[in-house]
C-alpha cells in the first residue's frame, strides 16, 4: 500500500488525511501538539463563508494598512519593524492586486465547492460540530463601504454565489438581536457556521477508525525527498524527557503545516512564501438566560470593524477579527482583545461579557491570497497550505484536489516495497 505522510493536524491536514484514506492510501499524520486542531484551527471565527471570498489585494487595503500602522487597536495592524520576509511578502502582495478580480472569483468557486465536501464528511462519519445553517449577514454603517460591497457582489456572482442586498428593516428581521444604525447589508443564505475545533477533532477520530496513524507530540525537524521518489520525515518526540530523534520513510509527503510550511518547503527545495498573519478571537460564555436570549444566532460580519460572529451551540458566542503582521508571534495582547469585547457590548448590549476566553492564532497567508495546492518540485512532494483567513471555508475542497492529484501520480504504479521502506520502528538520527 502506498504510504503518505501528512505534516500538520489542523483542518487542512486532517481533511487531507481523510480524503487520502478514502482513496486507499496508508496515511500517517504528524503534529507537534498533543491533539489535533490546537493551533490556528482551535478558535477561529467559525464562518464557512463563500460570501467573504474577496481577496485583500486592492489599493484601499494598502492605504488602510498605512493609516492604521501606529494604531494599536486597528482592524489591520502592520508593525513597522522591518524584516526581509515581511518586505518581500508585502511587495508580492501589492503586485497581486493585478489579479484581484480573477482571484476573488476563483476563491468564491472553491468555497462553494468546499461546502459539499465538508458536510458530506460530517454526515458520512455521523458527527455534529455545532453547525448553524442560518446564513451570514454582512452589515454596513457607511454608504461608501456598502457601495464597495455591491461591487464585490458582482465578482461573487461571477463565481456562482448568490448574496442579496438587504435593507435596514430586513437586517432587523434577519437578526433581531443586532444593534446598530445600518445603511444596508448583504445576506448569503447558503453560508453557515460551525466549530472548527470540534469538526477537526472528530474527523481525526474518524481517520483513526479508518486506519490512519496520527503521531502527536511529534515535532518534525526536517523533511527530505529524492528526485527519484520517496520522502523521509525526521522528528522528535515531545512527550518523552529524552526527546528521542526518529525518522520514517514514506512514498510521498503532503505539507499542511500552516505557517511552518514555508520552512518545510525550503527544506524540500520549494518556495512557498507564507506569512503569519495573526488573528484574534474571544469566546463569550453565555452563562445566564438573558445573555443566551440576547446573543445572535445568525452569523454577522461587520465590514467596518472587520469583526465576525458565530453562535456555537446554546451557550457560546465566538467573536473574531483583526489582522496583525508581526511575524511568528502568538502573544495575546489586551489592546487587540478589548475591541472585540467592546464590539460585543455595542452590538449585543444584553450579552454579559463577564466570562470571556481570549485566543490568538497565526493565519498562513500567501501574497496572492490563494492557497498553495498541488505538487512540489520533487515527484513525492505535495502541498495543501496557505489558506489565510479562509482555511475553514476552503480546506475540504483543497483536500480533495490534492488527494486526487496524489492518486493520479501513483495510479498504476507498482511501488517496489512500498510498505517495506517505512521505518515504523523509528531509527536513531
Helices and strands as residue ranges (DSSP letters): E 3-7, H 11-22, E 26-30, E 47-48, G 50-52, H 59-67, E 76-78, H 84-95, G 96-99, H 100-125, E 136-140, H 143-158, E 164-166, H 168-174, E 184-188, E 192-193, H 196-209, E 213-215, E 218-225, E 231-237, E 245-250, E 252-255, G 258-260, H 261-267, E 274-285, H 289-294, E 299-302, E 307-311, E 316-325, H 334-347, E 356-366, E 372-375, E 381-385, G 388-390, H 391-410
